[in-house]
Amino acid sequence: MGRTPDGPLLVLTERLGGHDTFLSGRLDLDGTNIAVRIMTLDDVTVLHPTDPGTVPALRARWSGTLHLPHGLRPQTAPGDLESAAEAEGRILAALDDAELRYALTFLSEATTREIRRARIAAIVSALPPVRSAA
């Protein structure tokens, strides 16, 4: 558990994977239902109560149940990335969930077509090649 001027930050022992960040949820904690903002970063998920006054006194380690009203975040590669990988004989499916999330975020933040094409080329060049049958 950490603290900011706006109240406590509750750090989860495991990073929450497959869900969008900066969304809301509800945390059942010691019989109290607390509205939280969910912030999932590269290595950690942190819950920020929207009303710090609702958080009971906590020990350094606490236990609760997080309720997520949101479904899993789709991790679907766009067609232009898939086509580029296929054209270069590279395996896009070789990326694990974290790597794919990183690549898709990197690609989604391109601000021009030229930057997008360059980022696709960078992603594809880092993929392993398809092995031909010998």
C-alpha positions as a Markdown table, in Angstrom:
| # | Residue | x | y | z |
|---|---|---|---|---|
| 1 | Met | 0.0 | 0.0 | 0.0 |
| 2 | Gly | 1.2 | 3.5 | -0.9 |
| 3 | Arg | -0.1 | 6.9 | -0.3 |
| 4 | Thr | -0.6 | 10.0 | -2.4 |
| 5 | Pro | -2.0 | 13.4 | -1.3 |
| 6 | Asp | -5.3 | 12.2 | -2.8 |
| 7 | Gly | -5.4 | 9.1 | -0.7 |
| 8 | Pro | -4.1 | 5.5 | -0.6 |
| 9 | Leu | -2.9 | 3.4 | -3.5 |
| 10 | Leu | -3.6 | -0.3 | -3.1 |
| 11 | Val | -1.0 | -2.4 | -4.9 |
| 12 | Leu | -2.1 | -5.9 | -6.1 |
| 13 | Thr | 0.3 | -8.8 | -5.5 |
| 14 | Glu | -0.2 | -9.9 | -9.1 |
| 15 | Arg | -0.5 | -7.6 | -12.2 |
| 16 | Leu | -4.0 | -7.7 | -13.6 |
| 17 | Gly | -3.7 | -8.8 | -17.2 |
| 18 | Gly | -6.0 | -8.6 | -20.2 |
| 19 | His | -8.0 | -5.6 | -18.9 |
| 20 | Asp | -7.9 | -2.0 | -19.9 |
| 21 | Thr | -6.2 | 0.4 | -17.6 |
| 22 | Phe | -7.7 | 3.5 | -16.0 |
| 23 | Leu | -11.1 | 2.0 | -15.7 |
| 24 | Ser | -13.3 | 1.7 | -12.7 |
| 25 | Gly | -14.2 | -1.2 | -10.5 |
| 26 | Arg | -15.4 | -2.1 | -7.1 |
| 27 | Leu | -13.3 | -3.5 | -4.3 |
| 28 | Asp | -14.8 | -5.5 | -1.4 |
| 29 | Leu | -12.5 | -4.9 | 1.4 |
| 30 | Asp | -13.2 | -5.9 | 5.0 |
| 31 | Gly | -16.9 | -5.8 | 4.4 |
| 32 | Thr | -16.7 | -2.3 | 2.7 |
| 33 | Asn | -17.5 | -1.8 | -0.9 |
| 34 | Ile | -15.1 | 0.7 | -2.4 |
| 35 | Ala | -15.2 | 2.4 | -5.8 |
| 36 | Val | -11.7 | 2.3 | -7.4 |
| 37 | Arg | -9.8 | 3.4 | -10.5 |
| 38 | Ile | -7.7 | 0.6 | -11.9 |
| 39 | Met | -4.3 | 1.5 | -13.1 |
| 40 | Thr | -2.4 | -1.4 | -14.8 |
| 41 | Leu | 1.1 | -0.4 | -15.7 |
| 42 | Asp | 3.9 | -2.6 | -17.2 |
| 43 | Asp | 4.7 | -4.5 | -14.0 |
| 44 | Val | 2.0 | -3.7 | -11.5 |
| 45 | Thr | -1.7 | -3.0 | -11.0 |
| 46 | Val | -2.6 | -0.3 | -8.5 |
| 47 | Leu | -6.1 | 0.6 | -7.3 |
| 48 | His | -6.9 | 4.2 | -6.4 |
| 49 | Pro | -10.0 | 4.6 | -4.3 |
| 50 | Thr | -12.3 | 7.4 | -5.7 |
| 51 | Asp | -13.4 | 8.3 | -2.2 |
| 52 | Pro | -10.5 | 7.7 | 0.2 |
| 53 | Gly | -12.7 | 8.2 | 3.2 |
| 54 | Thr | -14.4 | 4.8 | 2.4 |
| 55 | Val | -11.2 | 2.8 | 2.9 |
| 56 | Pro | -10.9 | 1.1 | 6.3 |
| 57 | Ala | -7.6 | 1.1 | 8.2 |
| 58 | Leu | -5.3 | -1.4 | 6.5 |
| 59 | Arg | -2.3 | -3.4 | 7.3 |
| 60 | Ala | 0.7 | -3.5 | 4.9 |
| 61 | Arg | -0.8 | -6.7 | 3.4 |
| 62 | Trp | -4.6 | -6.8 | 2.9 |
| 63 | Ser | -7.0 | -9.1 | 1.1 |
| 64 | Gly | -10.1 | -8.2 | -0.8 |
| 65 | Thr | -12.2 | -9.1 | -3.9 |
| 66 | Leu | -12.0 | -6.9 | -7.0 |
| 67 | His | -15.1 | -6.7 | -9.2 |
| 68 | Leu | -14.6 | -5.7 | -12.8 |
| 69 | Pro | -17.6 | -4.7 | -14.9 |
| 70 | His | -15.5 | -4.7 | -18.0 |
| 71 | Gly | -14.6 | -7.6 | -20.2 |
| 72 | Leu | -11.2 | -8.7 | -21.3 |
| 73 | Arg | -9.4 | -6.3 | -23.6 |
| 74 | Pro | -9.2 | -7.7 | -27.1 |
| 75 | Gln | -5.6 | -8.3 | -28.3 |
| 76 | Thr | -6.2 | -8.5 | -32.0 |
| 77 | Ala | -3.5 | -7.5 | -34.4 |
| 78 | Pro | -4.7 | -5.1 | -37.1 |
| 79 | Gly | -4.8 | -6.3 | -40.7 |
| 80 | Asp | -1.9 | -4.2 | -41.9 |
| 81 | Leu | 0.4 | -5.7 | -39.2 |
| 82 | Glu | -0.7 | -9.2 | -39.9 |
| 83 | Ser | -0.3 | -8.7 | -43.7 |
| 84 | Ala | 3.2 | -7.3 | -43.2 |
| 85 | Ala | 4.3 | -10.2 | -41.0 |
| 86 | Glu | 2.9 | -12.7 | -43.5 |
| 87 | Ala | 4.6 | -10.9 | -46.4 |
| 88 | Glu | 8.0 | -11.0 | -44.6 |
| 89 | Gly | 7.5 | -14.6 | -43.5 |
| 90 | Arg | 7.4 | -13.8 | -39.8 |
| 91 | Ile | 5.3 | -15.3 | -37.0 |
| 92 | Leu | 3.1 | -12.7 | -35.2 |
| 93 | Ala | 1.6 | -15.5 | -33.0 |
| 94 | Ala | 5.1 | -15.9 | -31.4 |
| 95 | Leu | 4.5 | -12.9 | -29.2 |
| 96 | Asp | 3.2 | -13.6 | -25.7 |
| 97 | Asp | 0.3 | -11.5 | -24.3 |
| 98 | Ala | 2.6 | -8.8 | -22.8 |
| 99 | Glu | 4.7 | -8.5 | -26.0 |
| 100 | Leu | 1.6 | -8.3 | -28.2 |
| 101 | Arg | 0.1 | -5.7 | -25.9 |
| 102 | Tyr | 3.3 | -3.7 | -26.0 |
| 103 | Ala | 3.5 | -4.0 | -29.8 |
| 104 | Leu | -0.1 | -3.0 | -30.3 |
| 105 | Thr | 0.2 | 0.0 | -28.0 |
| 106 | Phe | 3.4 | 1.1 | -29.8 |
| 107 | Leu | 1.6 | 0.8 | -33.1 |
| 108 | Ser | -1.6 | 2.5 | -31.9 |
| 109 | Glu | 0.3 | 5.6 | -30.8 |
| 110 | Ala | 1.6 | 6.3 | -34.3 |
| 111 | Thr | 0.5 | 9.8 | -35.3 |
| 112 | Thr | 1.0 | 9.6 | -39.1 |
| 113 | Arg | 0.8 | 6.9 | -41.8 |
| 114 | Glu | 4.6 | 7.1 | -42.2 |
| 115 | Ile | 5.2 | 6.6 | -38.6 |
| 116 | Arg | 2.7 | 3.7 | -38.6 |
| 117 | Arg | 4.5 | 2.0 | -41.5 |
| 118 | Ala | 7.9 | 2.5 | -39.8 |
| 119 | Arg | 6.5 | 1.0 | -36.6 |
| 120 | Ile | 5.0 | -2.0 | -38.4 |
| 121 | Ala | 8.4 | -2.6 | -40.1 |
| 122 | Ala | 10.1 | -2.4 | -36.6 |
| 123 | Ile | 7.7 | -4.9 | -35.1 |
| 124 | Val | 7.8 | -7.3 | -38.0 |
| 125 | Ser | 11.6 | -7.2 | -38.1 |
| 126 | Ala | 11.7 | -8.3 | -34.5 |
| 127 | Leu | 9.4 | -11.4 | -35.1 |
| 128 | Pro | 10.9 | -14.8 | -35.6 |
| 129 | Pro | 10.9 | -16.2 | -39.1 |
| 130 | Val | 8.6 | -18.9 | -40.3 |
| 131 | Arg | 10.6 | -22.1 | -40.4 |
| 132 | Ser | 10.1 | -24.0 | -43.7 |
| 133 | Ala | 9.6 | -27.7 | -43.6 |
| 134 | Ala | 12.9 | -29.5 | -44.4 |
